Amino acid sequence: MGEVCIIGAGSSGIAACQVLAERGIGFDCFEVGSEVGGNWRYGNDNNMSSAYRSLHINTSRQLMQYASYPMPEDLPAYPSHFQIARYFDDFVDHFGLRERITFRTEVTAVRPAPGGGYEVTTRQRDCGTEHTEHYHSVLVANGHHWNPRWPDPAFPGADTFTGEQVHSHHYREFQPYVGKRVLVLGIGNSACDIAVETSRVAERTFLAMRRGAHILPKYLFGVPTDHLTTSPVAKGPFWLRRLTLRLLLAVARGRVTGFGLPEPDHKVLSAHPTISDDLLTRLGHGDIAVRPNIARFEGDTVHFVDGSSERIDVVVYCTGYRITFPFLDESVITSADNEVALFHRVVPPDHPGLYFLGLIQPLGAIMPLAEAQSHWIADLIQGRVRLPGTAAMHREIREYRAALRRRYVSSKRHTIQVDFLDYLAELRRARAVDSRPKPSVTVQ
Ligand SMILES: Cc1cc2nc3c(=O)[nH]c(=O)nc-3n(C[C@H](O)[C@H](O)[C@H](O)COP(=O)(O)OP(=O)(O)OC[C@H]3O[C@@H](n4cnc5c(N)ncnc54)[C@H](O)[C@@H]3O)c2cc1C
């Protein structure tokens, strides 16, 4: 029986490879694409990357880098996807991991084995050869930004709309939008980037959203903004963090509001103020026109919920992604409504030896968190720490979900939300649970 199988060599999977190699734990890592980096490999031949040509990270490099391998000092604070992909290449080469990854090989099935562990079936892309191997543990790191989520149900008339409808997952470059009337739907990071980019070349760009939003510039007081939002100042009671964010937003004057939009919900404030430099400027100059949500389509026209309408050539849906595990049966794990029941966002209580990596949405970057998750998983595999009973794990999951409901507006986006510093501390605490046998004390 093999020791550990890692599914995917994106930024989460390679973090696990590094930690397991360092700890002397044997593993096989399978990657369906030809290279490491997953989403950050523009034009990845796994056909799963959502990167567009102009994409830069919106979490600063200081926050995104692995603890074990800092990014070079000469990189800009917000590097491009080309620079990030090169960093991942350097990372695997530095630690000698590339030879340990089996590329162009898709994991097609993971089944619990009768005697424990998992049977993992892989298919080699070039020759179609299938192979099944038994592993003690499986680490799932297949990413959660590749399966487009479309509005469900679709807006009335969407099926007869004469314009084009694309999802941001397929947006690559601005050229197809030159001279067009473009409607971008959503107010997440991709929506802001795409609206800003098309507004430079389109006849007109509209940005439609359900409610107002908070926008922060990339720098405040000369410091990358995410340092401020995740700094120790912002660590502490919830009210203090909210106050910090409110102060930052007041200074940045970063709000998309008015235009008949409901006010930004105070619950959104603590979740995802979008970080975008150009959006507010281009909104201010009238290069981008804000609209409320779509009500319906009619021919080449989009009607909005405030009764206004516009002729539109192309709608770009920036409506997020579905969490999906095509190789796992629903009896093992479900991700309906983007909810996955995981203890500390990693462990499915009823399936020992199965772990999920990077399945989190931090206000901050995923990579160092996936690295910390990998250390906890390595501790569990090596028996250095132990899990509580399944009832306690289910209770923790219920409490986490209740806390999410209290804190965020109901949205498929906030089902896996974590606070960067709090979550690192949570993993540190989980790693401190000692599993060594307690010395027995005899009372005379
Ligand atoms: C437009 C955009 C901007 C973003 N900006 C940021 C940012 O600034 N900062 C940030 O922290 N995050 C950002 N993210 C989130 C991003 O998803 C993460 O940064 C990162 O890609 C997560 O890494 P991952 O390894 O978990 O997933 P991925 O990068 O998606 O990698 C998953 C890997 O698994 C492989 N794989 C999948 N299924 C299989 C299979 N069955 N068999 C074998 N291999 C498989 C894939 O080929 C891929 O290589 C952004 C996302 C998007 C879409």
PDBQT file of the ligand as one rigid body, heavy atoms in Angstrom, charges set to zero:
ROOT
HETATM    1  C1  LIG A 501      -9.110  35.290 -11.169  1.00  0.00    +0.000 C 
HETATM    2  C2  LIG A 501      -8.617  34.740  -9.858  1.00  0.00    +0.000 A 
HETATM    3  C3  LIG A 501      -7.787  35.518  -9.065  1.00  0.00    +0.000 A 
HETATM    4  C4  LIG A 501      -7.306  35.019  -7.857  1.00  0.00    +0.000 A 
HETATM    5  N1  LIG A 501      -6.469  35.804  -7.099  1.00  0.00    +0.000 NA
HETATM    6  C5  LIG A 501      -5.973  35.325  -5.935  1.00  0.00    +0.000 A 
HETATM    7  C6  LIG A 501      -5.026  36.074  -5.169  1.00  0.00    +0.000 A 
HETATM    8  O1  LIG A 501      -4.669  37.189  -5.510  1.00  0.00    +0.000 OA
HETATM    9  N2  LIG A 501      -4.548  35.513  -4.027  1.00  0.00    +0.000 N 
HETATM   10  C7  LIG A 501      -4.933  34.266  -3.617  1.00  0.00    +0.000 A 
HETATM   11  O2  LIG A 501      -4.457  33.792  -2.580  1.00  0.00    +0.000 OA
HETATM   12  N3  LIG A 501      -5.808  33.541  -4.327  1.00  0.00    +0.000 NA
HETATM   13  C8  LIG A 501      -6.329  34.026  -5.465  1.00  0.00    +0.000 A 
HETATM   14  N4  LIG A 501      -7.193  33.251  -6.209  1.00  0.00    +0.000 N 
HETATM   15  C9  LIG A 501      -7.599  31.921  -5.721  1.00  0.00    +0.000 C 
HETATM   16  C10 LIG A 501      -6.788  30.786  -6.389  1.00  0.00    +0.000 C 
HETATM   17  O3  LIG A 501      -7.663  29.745  -6.654  1.00  0.00    +0.000 OA
HETATM   18  C11 LIG A 501      -5.675  30.329  -5.474  1.00  0.00    +0.000 C 
HETATM   19  O4  LIG A 501      -4.707  31.361  -5.430  1.00  0.00    +0.000 OA
HETATM   20  C12 LIG A 501      -4.915  29.076  -5.911  1.00  0.00    +0.000 C 
HETATM   21  O5  LIG A 501      -4.998  28.848  -7.284  1.00  0.00    +0.000 OA
HETATM   22  C13 LIG A 501      -5.419  27.866  -5.175  1.00  0.00    +0.000 C 
HETATM   23  O6  LIG A 501      -4.507  26.815  -5.442  1.00  0.00    +0.000 OA
HETATM   24  P1  LIG A 501      -4.966  25.306  -5.460  1.00  0.00    +0.000 P 
HETATM   25  O7  LIG A 501      -3.735  24.512  -5.621  1.00  0.00    +0.000 OA
HETATM   26  O8  LIG A 501      -5.809  25.046  -4.266  1.00  0.00    +0.000 OA
HETATM   27  O9  LIG A 501      -5.934  25.179  -6.729  1.00  0.00    +0.000 OA
HETATM   28  P2  LIG A 501      -5.540  25.301  -8.276  1.00  0.00    +0.000 P 
HETATM   29  O10 LIG A 501      -4.603  26.401  -8.514  1.00  0.00    +0.000 OA
HETATM   30  O11 LIG A 501      -6.852  25.325  -8.995  1.00  0.00    +0.000 OA
HETATM   31  O12 LIG A 501      -4.795  23.934  -8.588  1.00  0.00    +0.000 OA
HETATM   32  C14 LIG A 501      -5.459  22.684  -8.602  1.00  0.00    +0.000 C 
HETATM   33  C15 LIG A 501      -4.592  21.714  -9.382  1.00  0.00    +0.000 C 
HETATM   34  O13 LIG A 501      -5.176  20.411  -9.318  1.00  0.00    +0.000 OA
HETATM   35  C16 LIG A 501      -5.118  19.819 -10.610  1.00  0.00    +0.000 C 
HETATM   36  N5  LIG A 501      -6.213  18.842 -10.693  1.00  0.00    +0.000 N 
HETATM   37  C17 LIG A 501      -7.536  19.097 -10.585  1.00  0.00    +0.000 A 
HETATM   38  N6  LIG A 501      -8.240  17.954 -10.683  1.00  0.00    +0.000 NA
HETATM   39  C18 LIG A 501      -7.340  16.956 -10.854  1.00  0.00    +0.000 A 
HETATM   40  C19 LIG A 501      -7.463  15.550 -11.018  1.00  0.00    +0.000 A 
HETATM   41  N7  LIG A 501      -8.662  14.944 -11.004  1.00  0.00    +0.000 N 
HETATM   42  N8  LIG A 501      -6.343  14.811 -11.189  1.00  0.00    +0.000 NA
HETATM   43  C20 LIG A 501      -5.115  15.412 -11.183  1.00  0.00    +0.000 A 
HETATM   44  N9  LIG A 501      -4.945  16.753 -11.038  1.00  0.00    +0.000 NA
HETATM   45  C21 LIG A 501      -6.048  17.507 -10.869  1.00  0.00    +0.000 A 
HETATM   46  C22 LIG A 501      -5.287  20.969 -11.560  1.00  0.00    +0.000 C 
HETATM   47  O14 LIG A 501      -4.788  20.664 -12.835  1.00  0.00    +0.000 OA
HETATM   48  C23 LIG A 501      -4.475  22.065 -10.858  1.00  0.00    +0.000 C 
HETATM   49  O15 LIG A 501      -3.132  22.068 -11.239  1.00  0.00    +0.000 OA
HETATM   50  C24 LIG A 501      -7.696  33.732  -7.421  1.00  0.00    +0.000 A 
HETATM   51  C25 LIG A 501      -8.555  32.959  -8.213  1.00  0.00    +0.000 A 
HETATM   52  C26 LIG A 501      -9.018  33.462  -9.410  1.00  0.00    +0.000 A 
HETATM   53  C27 LIG A 501      -9.955  32.609 -10.241  1.00  0.00    +0.000 C 
ENDROOT
TORSDOF 0
